[in-house]
Amino acid sequence: MTVSLADIDLSDIAFWERPMAEREAAFALLRAQAAPVRFAEPEISFALPGPGYYALVRHADIVEASRTPEVFSSGRGSTAIHDLGPEFSEYFGSMINMDDPRHARLRRIVSRAFTPKMIKQFEADVQVEATRIVDDLIARGPGCDFVTEVAAKLPLKIICDMMGIGPEHYQTVFDASNIILSGGDPEFIQDVSRAAELLLGAGQRLQDLVVSLAAEGGDNLITSLTSANIDGEKLTMQELGSFFILLVVAGNETTRNAISHGLHLFTENPDQRALLLADLDGRLPGAVEEIVRLASPVAWMRRTVTRDHEMNGHLYRKGDKVLLFYWAANRDEAVFADPYRFDIRRTEGPHVGFGGPGPHFCLGAHLARRELTVMFRELFTRIPQIRSTGEPDRLRSSFINGIKHLDCDFEDVPLT
């Protein structure tokens, strides 16, 4: 497919609605350029225009920038292209938007709940919930929305259990997550002029929830964060609320999308499904990594350059914004052979589906891998013929590679 640089505007939401082949061709062209391409910032109703940003689309650039946080800073924001006002930082300014040393101190506290040893303690809960989800799916019968009936349920339940959130609050967390990561999708924000109001409202609902949970106490992550001591200080309720929003939103949304992408990838590639079913335990770890590589649930993160710095032949100036396009790096021909092919036996890598190496590598990677592994083992053991039907209803966003709805079926049909 032929594309030109004039056809590419990564800030235009219409670009992200183009067919997959067109987007892949566009990023291949950007990777082939001698220097990173600069784009104007998108227009949004609640932010002033900014100076623009460089698109980092090569695997090598993203790895190096991730390993150099003293130059490529998260402190001025990582999840929005624009510099947003303090009212947004109040809700969405957690450690993902911090640099060391404070980032390191806060991450140490939270990371205790996400070590492989701690995740192992949740393995039984993950298995029980996955079994219940498939039980309900079989009882309901063929034909349903895979996202709402399967993919969303497991990560939502597990992260809520870790945080001490009861079932009565699941819908609040689910709805708020959808709004916060909506990217302005009209299914979740019908009136774009109210986008800021709705985002702040969703943040406030989660903030109110964490205040009530902190007051209740109990053996959960919220209580651990409430009592944590950092250099003689405890977290403020605002800091606690920001942590809470980050963990419940990230822990719910990204794994949900990886599971949804996974079913569609196995449907579109029946040869890979056959390989997996021939050796489920042996090939499932590789399948999980390949799903995350191609899905890249978080398409990009932003960094801001702290000083003049040359990287891979290009001079970045102090104050430059850069977007680390993980989605593009995970399709880099210089790293992955036949990068657009879904191949569960792939050995090249590592991918950057959980972010690049460095202090901001995804805290929940171990948990996400466990949930994906358990969910697909349960599905393909009990209803191996399950498949998506029709095209995914994709989230209208450049930031989250989301699937809002995905019809599925598992009537008794021969496997191909």
Backbone torsions as a table, in degrees:
resi	resn	phi	psi	omega
1	MET	NA	133.6	-177.4
2	THR	-96.1	127.3	173.5
3	VAL	-133.8	158.1	175.6
4	SER	-122.1	162.5	178.8
5	LEU	-59.4	-31.3	179.7
6	ALA	-65.4	-20.9	-179.4
7	ASP	-83.7	-6.5	-169.0
8	ILE	-110.0	123.7	171.5
9	ASP	-141.6	98.3	-175.7
10	LEU	-68.4	-13.6	178.3
11	SER	-86.6	-9.5	-178.5
12	ASP	-93.1	120.5	-177.7
13	ILE	-60.0	-24.9	178.5
14	ALA	-63.4	-29.3	177.7
15	PHE	-59.9	-41.2	-176.2
16	TRP	-76.2	-8.2	175.9
17	GLU	-96.9	-1.7	178.8
18	ARG	-71.9	157.9	179.2
19	PRO	-55.5	150.2	-176.9
20	MET	-53.5	-43.9	-177.5
21	ALA	-60.8	-36.8	178.9
22	GLU	-68.1	-42.2	179.3
23	ARG	-66.2	-40.1	178.8
24	GLU	-63.7	-41.1	178.4
25	ALA	-65.1	-37.5	179.6
26	ALA	-64.8	-45.0	-179.5
27	PHE	-70.0	-32.0	174.9
28	ALA	-62.4	-40.3	177.8
29	LEU	-65.4	-41.4	178.6
30	LEU	-64.3	-39.2	177.9
31	ARG	-64.8	-28.1	-176.7
32	ALA	-80.1	-9.6	-178.6
33	GLN	-72.4	150.3	-179.4
34	ALA	-67.8	-29.4	-179.5
35	ALA	-135.3	154.9	178.6
36	PRO	-62.7	145.5	-177.3
37	VAL	-90.6	139.5	179.6
38	ARG	-99.0	137.9	-179.7
39	PHE	-123.1	150.6	173.1
40	ALA	-73.5	152.8	179.5
41	GLU	-75.9	147.0	179.2
42	PRO	-68.1	156.3	176.4
43	GLU	-87.9	125.3	172.0
44	ILE	-131.2	153.0	-169.2
45	SER	-68.8	-23.7	-173.0
46	PHE	-113.9	25.5	177.2
47	ALA	-144.5	147.2	176.6
48	LEU	-79.0	152.4	176.7
49	PRO	-59.5	144.3	179.1
50	GLY	-114.0	-177.5	-174.6
51	PRO	-78.2	-3.2	-177.6
52	GLY	98.5	-178.7	-175.2
53	TYR	-152.0	155.0	171.4
54	TYR	-90.6	140.5	176.7
55	ALA	-96.4	111.5	174.3
56	LEU	-90.1	116.8	-172.2
57	VAL	-123.3	-6.6	179.0
58	ARG	-93.4	143.1	179.2
59	HIS	-56.1	-45.0	-176.8
60	ALA	-63.0	-40.3	179.2
61	ASP	-64.6	-43.7	-176.8
62	ILE	-68.7	-39.5	177.4
63	VAL	-63.0	-45.6	-177.9
64	GLU	-66.9	-43.1	178.6
65	ALA	-62.7	-38.2	180.0
66	SER	-66.7	-32.8	-179.9
67	ARG	-83.0	-3.3	-176.2
68	THR	-123.9	60.5	-174.8
69	PRO	-67.7	-19.6	177.6
70	GLU	-69.4	-20.3	175.9
71	VAL	-101.2	-46.6	-178.5
72	PHE	-99.3	90.7	-167.9
73	SER	-86.0	145.9	172.9
74	SER	-97.9	-6.8	-169.4
75	GLY	-66.1	-21.3	178.6
76	ARG	-99.4	11.5	177.3
77	GLY	120.2	140.4	-179.8
78	SER	-127.8	-17.2	-175.4
79	THR	-109.6	2.0	176.5
80	ALA	-134.6	141.9	178.2
81	ILE	-70.0	-37.4	-178.4
82	HIS	-82.5	156.9	167.1
83	ASP	-82.0	109.5	-175.3
84	LEU	-91.4	162.1	-175.2
85	GLY	-74.2	171.2	-176.8
86	PRO	-63.0	-25.7	-179.6
87	GLU	-65.4	-28.6	176.3
88	PHE	-80.4	-36.8	179.0
89	SER	-61.3	-30.0	-179.9
90	GLU	-58.3	-36.7	-177.7
91	TYR	-100.6	-33.7	-169.5
92	PHE	-118.2	23.6	-175.3
93	GLY	-104.5	40.5	-176.3
94	SER	-75.4	-166.8	-171.7
95	MET	-63.8	-17.0	177.2
96	ILE	-64.5	-21.3	178.6
97	ASN	-109.2	30.9	179.8
98	MET	-125.0	159.9	172.2
99	ASP	-113.3	166.7	174.6
100	ASP	-69.0	151.4	12.0
101	PRO	-88.7	-17.7	-176.6
102	ARG	-63.9	-39.2	178.1
103	HIS	-56.3	-45.7	-177.8
104	ALA	-62.9	-40.6	-179.3
105	ARG	-64.7	-44.6	-179.2
106	LEU	-70.1	-39.4	-179.2
107	ARG	-63.8	-35.3	179.4
108	ARG	-59.7	-37.8	179.8
109	ILE	-65.5	-51.0	-175.8
110	VAL	-70.3	-35.0	-174.0
111	SER	-64.7	-19.6	177.6
112	ARG	-59.6	-27.8	-179.6
113	ALA	-85.0	-6.4	-173.6
114	PHE	-123.2	13.4	176.3
115	THR	-70.2	157.6	177.1
116	PRO	-54.4	-36.6	180.0
117	LYS	-63.8	-43.8	-179.9
118	MET	-69.6	-40.3	179.6
119	ILE	-61.8	-35.3	178.9
120	LYS	-59.0	-32.2	178.7
121	GLN	-67.0	-21.6	179.9
122	PHE	-94.7	-2.1	-175.5
123	GLU	-58.0	-43.1	-179.5
124	ALA	-63.0	-40.3	179.3
125	ASP	-65.1	-40.6	178.9
126	VAL	-62.5	-44.0	-179.5
127	GLN	-65.2	-43.5	179.7
128	VAL	-60.6	-44.5	-178.5
129	GLU	-68.5	-40.7	177.8
130	ALA	-61.7	-41.5	177.8
131	THR	-61.7	-43.6	-179.8
132	ARG	-64.2	-40.5	-179.8
133	ILE	-62.1	-44.1	179.9
134	VAL	-71.5	-35.4	173.2
135	ASP	-55.1	-49.3	-178.9
136	ASP	-64.6	-37.6	-179.7
137	LEU	-64.2	-45.0	179.5
138	ILE	-65.4	-41.9	-179.9
139	ALA	-64.9	-33.7	-179.8
140	ARG	-71.9	-33.1	179.5
141	GLY	96.3	169.5	-175.6
142	PRO	-60.7	148.4	173.8
143	GLY	92.0	98.3	177.2
144	CYS	-164.4	176.2	174.2
145	ASP	-86.2	109.2	-175.9
146	PHE	-62.3	-32.4	-177.6
147	VAL	-65.5	-53.7	-175.1
148	THR	-75.9	-31.3	-174.5
149	GLU	-91.6	-18.6	-177.6
150	VAL	-130.3	-66.8	-167.9
151	ALA	-60.8	-38.1	-176.6
152	ALA	-77.4	-25.7	-169.1
153	LYS	-73.7	-41.7	-175.0
154	LEU	-65.9	-56.7	-178.7
155	PRO	-63.0	-33.6	178.9
156	LEU	-63.0	-46.8	-179.2
157	LYS	-64.0	-44.7	-174.7
158	ILE	-68.2	-46.8	-178.6
159	ILE	-67.4	-35.9	176.9
160	CYS	-65.8	-40.1	176.9
161	ASP	-61.7	-43.0	179.7
162	MET	-61.5	-35.9	-176.2
163	MET	-87.3	-8.6	-177.9
164	GLY	83.6	26.6	-178.9
165	ILE	-95.1	125.0	-179.3
166	GLY	-79.4	164.3	-177.8
167	PRO	-57.4	-27.3	-179.0
168	GLU	-65.6	-15.5	-179.0
169	HIS	-105.7	-0.4	-175.6
170	TYR	-58.0	-44.1	-176.5
171	GLN	-65.5	-36.3	176.9
172	THR	-60.7	-46.0	179.9
173	VAL	-64.9	-43.7	-178.9
174	PHE	-61.9	-48.3	-177.6
175	ASP	-66.8	-42.2	179.8
176	ALA	-65.0	-39.1	177.8
177	SER	-60.7	-43.5	-179.7
178	ASN	-60.9	-40.0	-179.5
179	ILE	-70.7	-46.2	-175.2
180	ILE	-62.2	-37.4	-178.4
181	LEU	-105.3	23.0	-174.6
182	SER	-73.0	-25.0	-174.5
183	GLY	64.0	17.3	-177.5
184	GLY	85.5	10.1	179.3
185	ASP	-54.7	129.2	-174.7
186	PRO	-64.6	-17.2	175.0
187	GLU	-64.7	-30.2	-176.7
188	PHE	-108.6	-27.3	176.9
189	ILE	-129.3	91.8	-174.2
190	GLN	-71.5	-34.4	-178.4
191	ASP	-111.0	103.6	-174.5
192	VAL	-62.6	-24.8	178.6
193	SER	-67.7	-16.3	179.4
194	ARG	-104.2	14.6	-174.8
195	ALA	-58.7	-48.5	-179.1
196	ALA	-61.0	-43.7	179.7
197	GLU	-60.5	-43.8	-178.2
198	LEU	-69.6	-39.9	177.5
199	LEU	-62.1	-46.9	-179.7
200	LEU	-67.0	-34.5	176.9
201	GLY	-64.4	-41.9	177.5
202	ALA	-63.6	-42.0	177.1
203	GLY	-62.4	-39.7	-179.7
204	GLN	-65.9	-39.3	178.8
205	ARG	-61.8	-41.7	177.9
206	LEU	-70.5	-36.0	177.3
207	GLN	-63.0	-43.9	178.0
208	ASP	-62.7	-38.1	-179.9
209	LEU	-64.4	-43.1	-178.2
210	VAL	-67.8	-33.2	176.9
211	VAL	-62.9	-43.7	-179.9
212	SER	-68.8	-37.4	179.0
213	LEU	-68.7	-39.0	179.3
214	ALA	-62.0	-36.3	179.8
215	ALA	-69.3	-28.5	-178.5
216	GLU	-77.1	-28.0	-177.1
217	GLY	72.2	-159.9	-178.9
218	GLY	114.3	172.7	-177.9
219	ASP	-92.2	85.4	-177.8
220	ASN	-155.2	176.3	-175.4
221	LEU	-67.5	-33.5	178.3
222	ILE	-61.1	-44.4	179.3
223	THR	-64.3	-39.4	178.6
224	SER	-62.3	-41.7	179.4
225	LEU	-68.9	-37.3	-179.2
226	THR	-62.4	-37.6	-176.1
227	SER	-93.4	-2.1	-176.7
228	ALA	-64.9	144.1	179.8
229	ASN	-117.5	121.8	-179.7
230	ILE	-120.1	108.5	179.3
231	ASP	52.7	41.9	178.1
232	GLY	82.6	0.8	-179.1
233	GLU	-120.3	149.1	173.0
234	LYS	-98.1	158.2	177.3
235	LEU	-64.2	139.6	171.5
236	THR	-73.6	165.2	178.0
237	MET	-64.1	-31.1	177.3
238	GLN	-66.7	-43.4	178.2
239	GLU	-64.5	-42.0	178.1
240	LEU	-61.7	-41.9	179.0
241	GLY	-64.1	-39.0	178.7
242	SER	-65.2	-41.4	174.8
243	PHE	-57.7	-47.9	-176.8
244	PHE	-58.4	-46.7	-179.9
245	ILE	-61.5	-45.0	179.2
246	LEU	-58.9	-48.2	-173.1
247	LEU	-71.1	-43.2	-177.4
248	VAL	-73.7	-34.7	-179.8
249	VAL	-73.3	-50.1	-179.1
250	ALA	-66.3	-40.0	-178.0
251	GLY	-70.5	-19.0	-179.0
252	ASN	-96.9	-53.8	-167.9
253	GLU	-70.9	-46.0	-171.4
254	THR	-69.3	-41.1	179.3
255	THR	-69.5	-36.3	175.4
256	ARG	-55.4	-45.3	-178.2
257	ASN	-70.8	-35.9	177.4
258	ALA	-63.6	-41.2	178.2
259	ILE	-63.6	-42.6	-179.8
260	SER	-64.8	-46.2	176.5
261	HIS	-59.7	-38.4	-177.8
262	GLY	-60.0	-46.7	179.1
263	LEU	-61.5	-42.3	-178.6
264	HIS	-67.0	-37.2	178.5
265	LEU	-64.4	-41.2	178.8
266	PHE	-70.8	-27.2	176.0
267	THR	-71.5	-42.6	-179.0
268	GLU	-75.0	-15.2	-177.0
269	ASN	-131.0	73.3	-176.7
270	PRO	-60.6	-25.8	177.3
271	ASP	-64.9	-35.3	179.1
272	GLN	-74.3	-33.1	173.9
273	ARG	-62.5	-44.0	-179.9
274	ALA	-62.5	-41.4	176.8
275	LEU	-60.7	-43.9	-179.1
276	LEU	-64.0	-46.6	-178.0
277	LEU	-65.5	-26.3	178.8
278	ALA	-70.3	-23.5	179.6
279	ASP	-154.8	72.7	-170.8
280	LEU	-60.0	-51.4	-177.1
281	ASP	-67.8	-37.1	-177.3
282	GLY	-72.1	-33.9	-173.4
283	ARG	-104.2	-8.2	-177.8
284	LEU	-63.9	-41.0	177.4
285	PRO	-57.9	-44.0	177.4
286	GLY	-65.9	-35.2	178.8
287	ALA	-64.8	-40.7	179.1
288	VAL	-61.3	-45.2	-179.9
289	GLU	-64.1	-37.7	-179.4
290	GLU	-71.0	-36.2	174.8
291	ILE	-61.0	-47.6	-178.3
292	VAL	-64.5	-38.2	179.3
293	ARG	-60.2	-52.5	-175.2
294	LEU	-76.2	-33.2	179.3
295	ALA	-72.5	-42.1	-175.7
296	SER	39.2	68.8	-172.3
297	PRO	-54.4	-36.2	172.0
298	VAL	-100.3	112.0	-171.3
299	ALA	-72.9	-31.2	-178.8
300	TRP	-158.5	163.2	168.1
301	MET	-135.6	151.6	-178.9
302	ARG	-98.7	149.2	169.6
303	ARG	-135.8	159.0	176.7
304	THR	-124.3	131.9	-174.5
305	VAL	-77.0	129.3	-175.2
306	THR	-90.0	-19.4	179.7
307	ARG	-158.3	161.5	176.1
308	ASP	-56.2	133.8	-172.4
309	HIS	-155.7	132.0	175.8
310	GLU	-97.8	131.7	179.5
311	MET	-139.1	123.3	177.5
312	ASN	49.5	43.0	173.0
313	GLY	87.4	1.0	180.0
314	HIS	-120.2	136.9	179.1
315	LEU	-93.5	117.4	175.3
316	TYR	-97.5	140.7	-178.7
317	ARG	-100.4	151.2	176.5
318	LYS	-52.6	130.8	-179.8
319	GLY	94.9	-12.6	177.2
320	ASP	-61.9	141.2	171.1
321	LYS	-96.5	141.5	173.9
322	VAL	-131.7	143.9	173.3
323	LEU	-109.8	126.2	179.6
324	LEU	-91.0	100.2	-176.2
325	PHE	-84.9	90.5	179.7
326	TYR	-60.7	-38.0	-179.6
327	TRP	-56.7	-40.9	-179.8
328	ALA	-75.3	-41.5	-179.7
329	ALA	-62.5	-32.6	179.8
330	ASN	-75.6	-0.9	174.6
331	ARG	-121.6	22.2	-176.3
332	ASP	-74.7	119.9	-178.9
333	GLU	-63.3	-22.3	179.8
334	ALA	-74.0	-13.9	-177.1
335	VAL	-116.8	-40.7	-172.5
336	PHE	-114.6	124.2	175.5
337	ALA	-70.2	134.6	-178.7
338	ASP	46.0	62.8	-165.4
339	PRO	-66.4	-19.0	-177.9
340	TYR	-88.4	-3.6	-178.2
341	ARG	-87.7	137.0	174.6
342	PHE	-82.9	113.0	-173.6
343	ASP	-138.9	103.8	-174.6
344	ILE	-73.6	-7.5	176.1
345	ARG	-100.9	11.9	-178.6
346	ARG	-60.1	139.3	-180.0
347	THR	-115.3	-12.1	-178.9
348	GLU	-72.8	160.6	176.8
349	GLY	152.8	-162.0	4.7
350	PRO	-82.7	153.2	174.6
351	HIS	-75.9	170.1	178.1
352	VAL	-119.2	33.9	178.7
353	GLY	-65.8	-22.3	174.5
354	PHE	-103.8	19.7	-176.0
355	GLY	94.3	169.1	179.0
356	GLY	-80.7	168.5	178.9
357	PRO	-67.6	146.9	-178.8
358	GLY	134.3	-171.5	-172.1
359	PRO	-67.5	-18.7	-178.0
360	HIS	-103.6	15.2	173.4
361	PHE	-56.2	141.2	-172.0
362	CYS	-52.0	120.4	-179.9
363	LEU	-63.8	-31.1	-175.9
364	GLY	-96.7	18.3	-176.4
365	ALA	-60.0	-43.7	179.7
366	HIS	-60.7	-44.1	-179.3
367	LEU	-66.1	-43.3	179.9
368	ALA	-60.6	-44.8	178.7
369	ARG	-60.5	-41.4	-179.8
370	ARG	-64.2	-44.3	-178.3
371	GLU	-66.1	-42.5	177.7
372	LEU	-62.2	-44.3	-179.3
373	THR	-61.3	-49.6	-177.0
374	VAL	-66.2	-41.3	-177.0
375	MET	-65.8	-45.0	-178.8
376	PHE	-74.3	-31.2	174.7
377	ARG	-63.1	-42.8	-179.7
378	GLU	-66.6	-44.2	-179.4
379	LEU	-63.8	-50.6	-172.6
380	PHE	-80.1	-12.1	172.5
381	THR	-81.1	-40.6	-171.9
382	ARG	-97.9	-36.0	177.6
383	ILE	-136.2	69.7	-173.9
384	PRO	-62.3	-17.5	-178.7
385	GLN	-86.4	0.3	-178.7
386	ILE	-58.6	139.4	-175.9
387	ARG	-152.7	157.7	172.4
388	SER	-81.2	152.0	177.7
389	THR	-126.2	122.9	-177.3
390	GLY	82.8	177.9	-178.5
391	GLU	-81.6	146.8	176.0
392	PRO	-63.7	146.1	170.9
393	ASP	-88.9	101.9	-169.2
394	ARG	-87.1	146.7	175.4
395	LEU	-65.3	136.1	-180.0
396	ARG	-84.3	78.9	-173.8
397	SER	-151.4	147.6	171.5
398	SER	-93.2	-19.3	-173.0
399	PHE	-87.1	-45.0	-179.5
400	ILE	-109.3	125.0	175.9
401	ASN	-84.5	74.2	-169.3
402	GLY	-100.0	154.7	171.7
403	ILE	-119.7	116.9	-178.0
404	LYS	-79.3	-41.3	-177.3
405	HIS	-144.3	145.4	179.5
406	LEU	-151.5	107.4	177.7
407	ASP	-66.4	141.1	178.9
408	CYS	-136.6	163.3	178.5
409	ASP	-148.4	155.9	176.0
410	PHE	-149.1	33.4	174.8
411	GLU	-62.6	161.8	-172.9
412	ASP	-74.4	90.5	178.4
413	VAL	-121.5	152.2	179.5
414	PRO	-63.6	140.4	173.6
415	LEU	-75.5	139.3	178.7
416	THR	-106.8	NA	NA
